[in-house]
Amino acid sequence: MDDSHYIASGAERDVYQHPDDPAKLLKVMRNIENAPTRFTFRDISTKLFPSARLRLIRKEYDEYLRIRLFNPAHDVRLPITHLYGVVSTTRGLACVTERVSGPDGSVAETMRTMLNKGTFTQVELDLFNGFVDQMHSFGIRAGDLKPHNLVFGYRDNGYECVLVDGFGDIHFLPVRSIGRWANALGLNDSFKIVAKRTGLRWDRKKRRFHLAASD
């Protein structure tokens, strides 16, 4: 794996195209030893408690395993990316994950990117509302459900909205893990944050988003 396989960087990991499988990505934990520390809670806590970064990954895999054990069918349609374990690479230990592709074969664009470009339409809104239904139906816990972690692209099921990062109860007090009712409250809080950051309108009672200009 080399620089030609690099795609993007997230908060904690660098993302690469799998060199041998076009349907998979490799997420490698970024080396932060020599990185400058910003005065943010995330950066300071990471410096003081390095194991916290590993906890986020463990929580992600724990959540994926929990959901898969309750939904073992090979063709189950999950609103989150499939995880395939970890492998050693020349860039470090990597998490192997499913790749969601855009219409031109490139990596799917995030909700944030589409909103900024003005390409987020009623089609994406309907898919996003379907995503909301699935998150509640499967009872998926998502501690970092943000516009930059949501993508719109193609998998085996066609064009859909997928959460590619940020699932799992990552909070210090795992309240969302108490039960489905607690997770439903947590999801509502997350969707309110999405609405605030995107300009979409969130209807809590109907569990539906609306375009800002709609009546």
Salt bridges, closest charged atoms under 4 A:
ASP2 OD1 - HIS5 ND1 3.36
ASP3 OD1 - ARG91 NH2 2.84
GLU12 OE2 - ARG42 NH1 2.91
GLU12 OE1 - ARG53 NE 2.80
ASP14 OD1 - ARG30 NE 3.22
ASP21 OD2 - LYS24 NZ 2.76
ASP43 OD2 - ARG38 NE 2.99
GLU60 OE2 - ARG13 NH2 3.37
GLU63 OE2 - ARG66 NH2 2.71
GLU63 OE1 - ARG141 NH1 3.79
GLU98 OE1 - ARG155 NH1 2.93
GLU109 OE2 - LYS117 NZ 2.62
ASP133 OD2 - ARG208 NH2 2.94
ASP144 OD1 - LYS146 NZ 2.95
GLU160 OE1 - ARG77 NE 3.26
GLU160 OE1 - ARG155 NH2 3.26
ASP165 OD1 - ARG13 NH2 3.14
ASP169 OD1 - HIS171 ND1 3.43
ASP189 OD1 - LYS192 NZ 3.86
